[in-house]
Amino acid sequence: MDDKKFTFSMLKRFSFIPLPLIIATAVIIYIVDIRTIYEPHLLLPILNTIFIGGGGFTIAFIAASAYVFAATRQALFLGGGSLALGISALLAGWIFADSPNVAVTIFSIGALLAAVLHILGATQGTEKYLARYSLKKFPRQLIAILFYSGITIFFVILSVAAIRGFFPPFFVAGEGYTPTRWVITIEYLVLFFTSALFYARSYYLFKKSFLYWYSLGLAIISIGLTLAPLATPGSPLNWLGRISQYLGSIYFLVAAVSVLKEARAKGIGFAQTLGNIWLEPAISYRMLVSMAGDAIISIDDEGKVLVWSPAAERLFGYSQNEAIGSPFASLVAADEQADWLMIRLDRSPDKNRVELELRRKNGETFTAELSVSIADIPSGRLRMVMIRDITERKRTEEELKRAKELSDTLNRINATMNSTLDFDEIMRRIVVEAAKAIGSDACNITLCRNGHWTVAYTYGLPQQVIGIRFTGQQAVISDLVAATKKPLAIKDIRSEERFRHWILQEYGVRSVLGISLLVREEVIGILYFIYFSVKPSFSQAEIDFAEKLSTSISLAIQNARLFEERKRVEEELRQLTAELSRSNAELEQFAYIASHDLQEPLRMISGFTQLLARRYKGKLDKDADEFIAYIIDGVTRMQRMIEDLLAYSRVGTRGKPFESTNLEDVFNQAVTNLKAAIEENKAVITHDPLPTVMADASQMIQLFQNLIANAIKFRKREEPPRIHISARRKGNEWLFSVQDNGIGIASEFMDHLFQLFQRAHPAGEYPGTGIGLATCKRIVERHGGRIWAESEPGKGSTFYFTIPAKGGEKS
């Protein structure tokens, strides 16, 4: 057998060997008729006690435990049968050992009772329908005790009756067994064989080891009970029958051991394991019916209720006692619909699902979904119906459908808002579509203007209401909506005195739904839906639609206001642009005058003054020579200032388009332009590698030239100027710096450094017009950059400016 453990599965292979051996031995003994052997006085009681009694009591105990655990009555009947067989064998073997007739009587009646109880237990799982009544109100322990006690008391009474001869004789000396004995014997033999077959069938269905060994034990006992009556007590054939009964009891014990082994393997109790054997589909069905949330109803061929679940009791209001046995259709449908209901069930699509209007016990109707299953059985047609109340689901579906319709309408209204710029036309169309969508008789948009409520747009009411102002008592509804900023639904305005003002009464208003129009949490108006008859309720879908519509209207009003504001700003901008154009034209005119009309007299004054200086220098007095020098210097500074102003004004008007500009070339050109000043002041100018940017090359030369010249101009007297130019990439722009070792700039001049005509030093001390840095600022800003300076007096200055990496001219 290799290394495999010896298990019950392997033992089943040899379990049928005793049966053919017993049958073969019985045939041989019956034919050969071996001599009668001596029957020891104590052998029969001892063997009966050990085997039949021990096996019977063991099975009775574990069956009672299983029943108490929650098994079906099948377990209790099985235990009762084993108990009856065990008690009768003990009584027959011990108490009445000297009276064979009494012993045979007690054992025969005990075997008959055991056979009846076994056949009852075996047929419990084959009941056609569930029992209408049960013993659930009694504790299982009490039922088991009473049942077993009844069997015991029965045998006590049987023993007394047998001793006193109250039964017909089962055995007559010299004649053998009486007909009574044979009738009872044949009955319990048939019942035992039948119950053995039933238990074998149960094993086939449930594959439980207990059922296998127990059915086999019943079969062997049936053989033993068959052999025993064929011979006189003490004969070999009689003993073979008794041994067969003992062997059957051993099989009972093997069945109990198999359950114990299964219990240990699963880690659960012995009684629980045995009880699970009888949790057959009928019990599972009962549990399903009890636990199901939907009503489960079984209907027979005549349309009467067989099963009525607890959920059906809750759904329809009828108890099980009221429903079971009653016509199903009359319980759940009106009389005129009863016959039609059963036809509809039988003809439902695929005999599966159908929706119907059903009725409760109190007369209330509801929408139900019925799942129908129909089976034709020998006794007729069996219908199983599962019923679910779908009233709430249908209502939800209707609400979703309604919400979808309103959502589509809202989308159309929003599209309307984008179809035209005529705000008044938009509002007039909105009130029409909104009223039709929600089903109201009228729709108003009331706006809050100067503290008063004014009807601005209406549909369903006379157009004369447009422009009417509501205040005080007339505006109580509007004030309520504005105060809460939440939807206000009034089912009947006549229900409260405060709503009964003349305006509502004049137009016959009964129900109102008001939604505030909010812009930045400020109530600017109210959207009203008006009904001329009482509306019992407002659905959530309708309120949601009204709120979303109010949001769209509020947005439209806000956009309209912004549009008006934009038009006003655009008009102001147009005027400012015109003013700027005029100012620019005047600036151009000034530049023209400065470059032509002002330059000409200055050149004349300068020319004649210089002529006077050449011809009359030294011929006049000293003061005259000094005055002439002042005139020449003033004219020269005036010409320089005009030229610088002209250059400043032309930064934006005469600039060239931006193009790729190599700043290395720009730097070299600026240094070349300043060559004389650089050599004269012995300036040292260095630079880092400079990038290529999109710029106006001529203006960039002017920018670098102004900053370098500025650094040379404001040098220290004791050391030559050192100027360094650097550039580094910083994000989307280039950062340039021009650093010098000059005299620096005082902090009080930093804020005005880049303004026109701002100077930190007297003109006589440092030459210049005060326009150069202002021109640099304008050039940098035209290129989309920024310019600033950092300085400390006596330690030099650093001028920074930025140019976008991908430049574009700024307007």
VOTOR-170754 format. One record per residue (C-alpha): residue in one letter; x, y, z. Coordinates in steps of 0.25 Angstrom, whole numbers, padded with zeros to 4 digits, always signed. Each point is the difference from the previous one (the first is absolute). Example, Ala and Ser with C-alpha at 12.3 -4.5 7.8 and 13.67 -1.06 7.14 Angstrom:
# VOTOR-170754
A+0049-0018+0031
S+0006+0014-0002
This chain:
# VOTOR-170754
M+0000+0000+0000
D+0012+0009-0002
D+0002+0011+0010
K-0014+0004+0000
K-0008+0001+0013
F-0011-0009+0003
T-0013+0009-0002
F-0015-0002+0000
S+0001+0002-0015
M+0009-0012-0001
L-0009-0008+0010
K-0012+0002-0009
R+0007-0009-0011
F-0002-0011+0010
S-0013+0004+0007
F-0009-0010-0009
I+0008-0012+0003
P-0008-0004+0012
L-0013+0000-0008
P+0003-0011-0010
L+0007-0008+0011
I-0012+0000+0009
I-0010-0003-0011
A+0009-0012-0005
T+0002-0005+0015
A-0015+0001+0002
V-0003-0008-0013
I+0010-0011+0004
I-0004-0001+0015
Y-0015-0001-0005
I+0003-0011-0010
V+0010-0008+0009
D-0008+0002+0012
I+0011-0001+0010
R-0004-0006+0014
T-0005+0009+0010
I+0011+0006+0009
Y-0002+0003+0014
E-0004+0015+0004
P+0007+0005+0012
H-0009+0007+0010
L+0008+0013+0001
L+0005+0000-0015
L-0012+0006-0006
P-0003+0012+0010
I+0015+0003+0000
L+0001+0001-0015
N-0013+0008-0001
T+0005+0010+0010
I+0013+0001-0006
F-0004+0001-0015
I-0015+0004-0002
G-0001+0007+0013
G+0013+0007+0000
G-0001+0004-0015
G-0015+0004+0002
F+0002+0009+0012
T+0013+0007-0006
I-0008+0003-0013
A-0012+0005+0008
F+0009+0009+0008
I+0008+0007-0012
A-0013+0001-0008
A-0007+0007+0012
S+0012+0010+0001
A+0000+0002-0015
Y-0015+0004+0001
V+0002+0009+0011
F+0011+0007-0008
A-0010+0003-0011
A-0002-0012-0009
T-0013-0004-0005
R-0010-0010+0006
Q+0007-0011-0009
A+0011-0001+0011
L-0010-0001+0011
F-0007-0011-0007
L+0013-0007-0003
G+0004+0001+0015
G-0014-0005+0005
G+0001-0012-0009
S+0014-0004+0005
L-0005+0002+0014
A-0012-0009-0002
L+0009-0011-0006
G+0010+0001+0012
I-0011+0000+0011
S-0007-0011-0006
A+0013-0009-0002
L+0004+0003+0015
L-0014-0004+0005
A-0001-0012-0008
G+0014-0004+0004
W+0000+0002+0015
I-0014+0003+0006
F-0007-0012-0007
A+0011-0010-0002
D-0008-0011+0006
S-0012+0003-0009
P+0003-0001-0015
N-0015+0004-0003
V+0001+0013+0007
A+0014+0003-0005
V-0004-0003-0014
T-0013+0009+0002
I+0008+0012+0005
F+0011-0001-0010
S-0009-0002-0012
I-0009+0013+0004
G+0013+0007+0003
A+0006-0003-0014
L-0013+0004-0006
L+0000+0013+0007
A+0015+0002-0004
A-0004-0002-0014
V-0012+0009+0000
L+0009+0011+0006
H+0011-0002-0010
I-0009+0001-0012
L-0006+0013+0005
G+0014+0006+0002
A+0004-0005-0014
T-0012+0006-0006
Q+0001+0014+0006
G+0009+0005-0011
T-0010-0004-0011
E-0012+0008+0005
K-0007+0007-0012
Y-0002+0014+0007
L+0004+0007+0012
A-0008-0003+0013
R-0011+0011+0003
Y+0002-0002+0015
S+0013-0004+0008
L+0004-0002+0014
K+0010+0012+0000
K-0007+0006+0012
F+0005-0012+0009
P+0015-0001+0004
R+0007-0011-0008
Q+0006-0006+0013
L-0014-0001+0006
I-0005-0007-0013
A+0011-0010+0000
I-0001-0003+0015
L-0015-0002-0002
F+0001-0009-0013
Y+0011-0009+0006
S-0008-0001+0014
G-0012-0004-0008
I+0007-0011-0007
T+0006-0005+0014
I-0014+0001+0007
F-0006-0008-0012
F+0010-0012+0002
V-0003+0000+0015
I-0015-0001-0003
L+0003-0010-0011
S+0008-0009+0010
V-0011+0001+0011
A-0011-0004-0011
A+0009-0011-0006
I+0002-0006+0014
R-0015+0000+0003
G-0003-0006-0014
F-0008+0012-0005
F+0006-0003-0014
P-0003-0012-0009
P+0010-0011+0001
F+0012+0002-0009
F+0005-0014+0002
V-0007-0013+0004
A+0009-0012+0005
G+0000-0011-0009
E-0007+0008-0011
G+0010+0012-0003
Y-0003+0014-0003
T-0015+0005-0001
P-0005+0008-0012
T+0001+0013+0009
R+0014-0002+0001
W+0002-0002-0015
V-0009+0012-0004
I+0008+0009+0009
T+0013-0006-0005
I-0003+0002-0014
E-0004+0014+0003
Y+0013+0004+0007
L+0008-0007-0011
V-0006+0008-0011
L+0001+0013+0007
F+0014-0003+0004
F+0004-0003-0014
T-0007+0012-0005
S+0006+0009+0010
A+0014-0005-0004
L-0003+0003-0015
F-0004+0014+0004
Y+0012+0003+0009
A+0009-0006-0012
R-0008+0010-0009
S+0004+0012+0010
Y+0014-0004-0001
Y+0000+0000-0015
L-0006+0015+0001
F+0009+0005+0012
K+0012-0009-0001
K+0001+0000+0015
S+0008-0012+0006
F-0010-0002+0012
L-0011-0002-0010
Y+0008-0011-0007
W+0004-0008+0012
Y-0014+0002+0006
S-0007-0005-0012
L+0009-0012-0001
G-0002-0003+0015
L-0015+0000-0003
A+0001-0009-0011
I+0008-0010+0008
I-0009+0001+0012
S-0012-0003-0010
I+0008-0013-0005
G+0002-0004+0015
L-0015+0003+0003
T-0004-0009-0012
L+0009-0012+0004
A-0004+0000+0014
P-0014-0004-0001
L+0003-0011-0010
A+0006-0009+0011
T-0003-0004+0014
P+0007+0008+0011
G+0014-0005+0002
S+0001-0007-0014
P+0012+0004-0009
L-0009+0008-0009
N-0006+0007+0011
W+0014+0004+0006
L+0004+0004-0014
G-0011+0010+0000
R+0003+0005+0013
I+0015+0002-0004
S-0005+0008-0012
Q-0008+0009+0009
Y+0013+0002+0009
L+0008+0003-0013
G-0010+0010-0004
S+0001+0007+0014
I+0015+0000-0003
Y-0002+0007-0013
F-0009+0011+0008
L+0012+0002+0009
V+0009+0001-0012
A-0009+0011-0005
A+0001+0008+0013
V+0015-0002-0001
S+0000+0006-0014
V-0007+0012+0005
L+0009+0002+0011
K+0012-0001-0009
E-0007+0011-0010
A-0002+0009+0012
R+0014+0000+0005
A+0005+0002-0015
K-0009+0013-0001
G+0002+0004+0014
I-0014+0001+0004
G-0009-0008+0010
F-0005-0014-0002
A-0014+0004+0002
Q+0001+0011-0010
T+0007-0009-0010
L-0011-0010+0001
G-0011+0010+0000
N+0005+0006-0013
I-0003-0013-0007
W-0015+0003+0001
L+0001+0014-0004
E-0006-0005-0014
P-0005+0009-0011
A-0014+0001+0007
I+0007+0007+0012
S+0009+0009-0009
Y-0013+0004-0007
R-0007+0003+0013
M+0012+0009+0004
L+0000+0007-0014
V-0014+0002+0001
S+0001+0006+0014
M+0012+0009-0003
A-0004+0005-0014
G-0003+0015-0001
D-0010-0003-0011
A-0013-0007+0002
I+0001-0015-0004
I-0013-0006-0003
S-0003-0015-0005
I-0014-0002-0007
D-0006-0014-0003
D-0007-0004-0013
E-0013+0006+0006
G+0006+0013+0002
K+0000-0001+0015
V+0012+0004+0009
L+0009-0011+0005
V+0012+0009+0005
W-0001+0014+0005
S+0013+0006+0005
P+0002+0010+0011
A+0003+0010-0010
A-0013-0003-0007
E-0007+0003+0014
R+0007+0013+0001
L-0003+0004-0015
F-0015-0004+0000
G-0004+0001+0014
Y-0005-0015+0000
S+0005-0009+0011
Q+0004-0015-0004
N-0012-0005+0006
E-0009+0009-0008
A+0007-0002-0013
I+0004-0015-0001
G-0011-0007-0007
S-0007+0013-0005
P-0001+0003-0015
F+0013+0008-0003
A-0007+0010-0010
S-0011+0004+0010
L+0010+0004+0010
V+0009+0009-0009
A-0010+0005-0010
A-0014+0006-0002
D-0011-0010-0002
E-0002+0004-0015
Q+0015-0002-0002
A+0002-0013+0007
D-0002-0009-0012
W+0008+0009-0009
L+0011-0001+0010
M+0002-0015+0000
I+0000+0000-0016
R+0010+0011+0000
L+0009-0008+0009
D-0001-0012-0009
R+0002+0008-0012
S+0011+0010+0005
P+0012+0002-0010
D+0009-0013+0002
K-0008-0002+0012
N+0010+0009+0007
R-0003+0014+0004
V-0012+0009-0001
E-0005+0013+0006
L-0014+0001+0006
E-0008+0009+0009
L-0003-0008+0013
R-0008+0002+0012
R+0003-0001+0015
K-0009-0004+0011
N-0004+0014+0003
G-0004+0003-0014
E+0013+0008-0004
T+0005-0003-0014
F+0015+0000-0004
T+0008-0004-0012
A+0007-0013+0001
E+0010-0008-0008
L-0003-0015+0000
S+0010-0011-0004
V-0008-0012-0004
S+0005-0014+0000
I-0010-0011-0005
A+0002-0016+0001
D-0009-0011-0004
I+0000-0011+0010
P-0008-0013+0001
S-0010+0007+0009
G-0002+0012-0009
R+0006+0013-0003
L+0009+0007+0011
R+0003+0015-0001
M+0011+0007+0008
V-0001+0015+0001
M+0010+0010+0005
I-0007+0014+0002
R+0008+0013+0002
D-0007+0013+0003
I+0006+0009-0011
T-0009+0013+0003
E+0012+0007+0005
R+0009-0004-0011
K-0011+0004-0010
R-0001+0013+0007
T+0015+0002-0001
E+0000-0004-0015
E-0011+0010-0002
E+0008+0011+0007
L+0013-0003-0008
K-0008+0000-0013
R-0006+0014+0005
A+0014+0005+0004
K+0005-0004-0014
E-0011+0007-0007
L+0003+0013+0009
S+0015-0002-0002
D-0002+0000-0015
T-0009+0013+0001
L+0011+0006+0009
N+0010-0003-0011
R-0009+0007-0011
I-0002+0012+0009
N+0015+0001+0002
A+0002-0001-0015
T-0011+0011-0002
M+0009+0009+0009
N+0011-0002-0009
S-0008+0002-0013
T-0001+0015+0001
L+0005+0012+0007
D-0013+0006+0002
F-0002-0002+0015
D-0015+0004+0000
E-0003-0010-0011
I+0007-0011+0008
M-0007+0003+0012
R-0014+0000-0007
R+0003-0013-0006
I+0005-0006+0013
V-0013+0002+0008
V-0008-0006-0011
E+0009-0013-0001
A+0001-0001+0015
A-0015+0001+0002
K-0003-0011-0010
A+0011-0009+0005
I-0004+0000+0014
G-0015+0000-0003
S-0003+0013+0007
D-0011+0010-0005
A+0009+0012+0001
C+0015+0004+0002
N+0005+0013+0005
I+0014+0006+0002
T+0000+0011+0010
L+0012+0009+0002
C+0004+0008+0012
R+0003+0014-0004
N+0002+0011+0010
G-0005-0008+0012
H-0013-0003-0008
W-0005-0013-0007
T-0004+0003-0014
V-0006-0010-0010
A+0010+0000-0012
Y-0005-0012-0008
T-0012-0009+0000
Y-0008-0011-0007
G-0014-0004+0003
L-0004+0013+0006
P-0004+0013-0007
Q+0011+0008-0005
Q-0005+0012+0008
V+0007-0007+0013
I+0013+0004-0006
G+0006+0012+0007
I-0009-0002+0012
R+0008+0003+0013
F-0003-0008+0013
T+0003+0005+0014
G-0005-0003+0014
Q-0011-0010+0001
Q+0000-0002-0015
A+0015-0005+0000
V-0001-0009+0012
I+0002-0013-0009
S+0012+0007-0006
D+0006+0004+0013
L-0001-0014+0005
V+0007-0006-0012
A+0011+0011+0001
A+0002-0002+0015
T+0002-0015+0000
K+0006-0001-0014
K-0006-0013-0001
P-0012-0006-0009
L-0013+0004+0006
A-0012-0009-0004
I-0014+0005+0004
K-0011-0011-0003
D-0011+0010+0002
I+0001+0015+0003
R-0014+0000+0006
S+0005-0008+0011
E+0007+0012+0007
E-0006+0014+0002
R+0014+0007-0003
F-0001-0005-0015
R-0014+0005-0003
H+0003+0013-0006
W-0008+0006-0011
I+0011-0003-0011
L-0001-0015+0002
Q-0015+0000+0002
E-0002+0008-0013
Y+0008-0010-0009
G-0006-0013+0007
V+0014-0004+0005
R-0001-0013+0009
S+0014-0007+0000
V+0014+0007-0001
L+0014-0005-0001
G+0010+0011+0002
I+0015-0001-0003
S+0010+0011+0003
L+0009+0005-0010
L+0014+0002+0006
V+0012+0007-0005
R+0012-0001+0010
E-0010-0004+0011
E-0008+0013-0003
V-0015-0002-0003
I-0002+0008-0013
G-0013-0006-0003
I-0010-0012+0001
L-0005-0011-0010
Y-0015-0003+0002
F-0008-0012-0005
I-0015+0003+0002
Y-0011-0010+0000
F-0015+0005+0000
S-0005-0013+0007
V+0006-0007+0012
K+0012-0008-0003
P+0001-0011+0011
S+0015-0001+0000
F+0013+0004-0008
S+0009-0012-0004
Q+0014+0001+0003
A+0003-0001-0015
E-0008+0013-0002
I+0007+0007+0012
D+0013-0004-0006
F-0003+0005-0014
A-0005+0013+0006
E+0013+0002+0008
K+0009-0003-0012
L-0008+0009-0009
S+0001+0011+0011
T+0015-0002-0001
S+0000+0002-0015
I-0009+0012+0001
S+0009+0006+0010
L+0012-0003-0008
A-0007+0007-0012
I-0004+0012+0008
Q+0015+0001+0005
N+0005-0002-0014
A-0010+0011-0005
R+0005+0010+0010
L+0015-0004-0003
F-0003+0002-0014
E-0006+0014+0003
E+0012+0003+0009
R+0009-0005-0011
K-0007+0009-0010
R+0002+0012+0009
V+0015-0003+0002
E+0002-0002-0015
E-0006+0014-0002
E+0009+0006+0010
L+0011-0008-0006
R-0003+0005-0013
Q-0001+0014+0005
L+0014-0002+0007
T+0006-0006-0013
A-0005+0012-0008
E+0006+0009+0011
L+0013-0008-0001
S+0000+0001-0015
R-0002+0015+0001
S+0011+0001+0011
N+0009-0008-0009
A-0003+0008-0012
E+0004+0012+0008
L+0012-0007+0005
E+0004-0002-0014
Q-0003+0014-0004
F+0009+0004+0012
A+0011-0009-0005
Y-0001+0006-0014
I+0000+0014+0006
A+0012-0003+0009
S+0008-0006-0011
H-0003+0011-0010
D-0006+0013+0005
L+0007+0000+0014
Q+0014-0005-0006
E+0000+0011-0010
P+0000+0012+0009
L+0010-0007+0010
R+0009-0003-0011
M-0001+0015-0004
I+0003+0005+0014
S+0011-0010+0001
G+0006+0004-0013
F+0000+0015+0002
T+0004-0001+0015
Q+0013-0008-0005
L+0002+0010-0010
L+0000+0011+0010
A+0010-0008+0009
R+0009-0002-0012
R+0000+0015-0004
Y-0001+0007+0013
K+0007-0009+0010
G+0009+0009+0008
K-0005+0013-0007
L-0011+0002+0010
D+0001-0001+0015
K+0002-0013+0008
D-0015+0000+0004
A-0004+0000-0015
D+0009-0012-0003
E-0006-0008+0012
F-0015+0004-0004
I+0003-0005-0014
A+0005-0013+0005
Y-0012-0002+0009
I-0009+0002-0013
I+0008-0011-0008
D-0001-0010+0012
G-0015+0002+0002
V-0003-0001-0015
T+0009-0013-0001
R-0008-0006+0012
M-0013+0004-0006
Q+0003-0007-0013
R+0005-0013+0008
M-0013+0000+0008
I-0009+0002-0012
E+0008-0012-0007
D-0002-0009+0012
L-0015+0004+0001
L-0001-0003-0014
A+0007-0014+0001
Y-0009-0003+0013
S-0013+0003-0008
R+0004-0008-0012
V+0002-0013+0008
G-0014-0004-0002
T-0003+0007-0013
R+0012-0002-0008
G+0005-0014+0005
K+0003-0011-0010
P-0007-0014+0000
F+0007-0010+0009
E+0009-0010-0007
S+0011-0010+0005
T+0011+0009+0006
N+0014-0005+0004
L+0003+0008+0013
E+0015-0002-0002
D-0001+0008-0013
V-0009+0011+0008
F+0010+0000+0011
N+0012+0002-0010
Q-0007+0011-0007
A-0004+0008+0013
V+0015-0001+0004
T+0004+0005-0013
N-0009+0012+0001
L+0006+0003+0014
K+0014-0002-0005
A+0005+0014+0003
A-0006+0001+0014
I+0005-0014+0003
E+0014+0004-0004
E+0000+0014+0007
N-0005-0006+0013
K+0009-0013-0001
A-0013-0008+0002
V+0001-0016+0001
I-0012-0006-0006
T-0002-0016+0001
H-0012-0009-0003
D-0005-0014+0001
P-0005-0007-0012
L-0012+0007-0005
P-0012-0007-0006
T-0009+0002-0013
V-0014+0006+0003
M-0011+0005-0008
A+0001+0015+0001
D+0002+0014-0007
A+0015+0000-0002
S+0001+0015-0001
Q-0007+0002+0013
M+0008-0011+0007
I+0013+0008-0005
Q-0006+0012+0006
L-0003-0007+0013
F+0014-0006+0002
Q+0006+0013-0004
N-0008+0008+0010
L+0003-0009+0012
I+0015-0001-0004
A+0001+0015-0002
N-0007+0002+0013
A+0010-0009+0008
I+0012+0008-0007
K-0007+0013+0004
F-0002-0003+0015
R+0014-0006+0002
K+0009+0003+0012
R+0011+0010-0002
E+0011-0008+0006
E-0001-0013-0008
P-0004-0003-0015
P-0014-0006-0002
R-0002-0015-0001
I-0013-0005-0006
H-0005-0014-0001
I-0012-0005-0008
S-0006-0014+0003
A-0012-0008-0005
R-0007-0013+0005
R-0012-0007-0003
K-0011+0000+0011
G-0013-0007-0004
N-0006+0006-0013
E+0009+0012+0000
W+0014+0005+0000
L+0006+0008+0012
F+0010+0010-0004
S+0009+0008+0010
V+0009+0012-0002
Q+0009+0001+0012
D+0010+0012+0002
N+0010+0005+0011
G-0005+0014+0000
I-0005+0010+0010
G-0013-0007+0003
I-0014+0006+0002
A-0006+0005+0012
S-0013-0008+0005
E-0009+0013+0000
F+0002+0000-0016
M-0003-0014-0003
D-0015+0001-0001
H+0001+0011-0010
L+0012-0005-0007
F-0007-0003-0014
Q-0009+0012-0001
L+0002+0011-0009
F+0010+0012+0004
Q+0003-0007+0013
R+0015+0003+0004
A+0007-0004+0013
H+0011+0010-0003
P+0001+0014-0005
A+0001+0002-0015
G+0013+0008+0002
E+0007-0012+0008
Y-0005-0011-0010
P-0005+0003-0014
G-0013-0006-0005
T-0015+0003-0002
G-0006-0010+0009
I-0007-0007-0011
G+0010-0011-0003
L-0005-0010+0011
A-0015+0003-0004
T+0003-0003-0014
C+0006-0014+0005
K-0012-0003+0008
R-0009+0003-0012
I+0009-0009-0009
V-0001-0012+0009
E-0015+0001+0002
R-0002+0001-0015
H+0007-0014+0000
G-0009-0005+0011
G+0011+0000+0011
R+0003+0008+0013
I+0011+0008+0005
W+0005+0004+0014
A+0013+0004+0007
E+0007-0004+0013
S+0011+0009+0006
E+0007+0004+0012
P+0007+0014+0000
G+0015-0001-0002
K-0001-0015-0004
G-0005+0001-0014
S-0013-0004-0006
T-0007-0011-0008
F-0011+0002-0010
Y-0008-0012-0003
F-0010-0002-0011
T-0007-0012-0006
I-0004-0004-0015
P-0010-0012-0003
A+0007-0012-0006
K-0011+0000-0011
G-0002+0015-0001
G-0012+0007-0006
E-0002+0015+0000
K-0009+0005+0011
S-0010+0010-0004
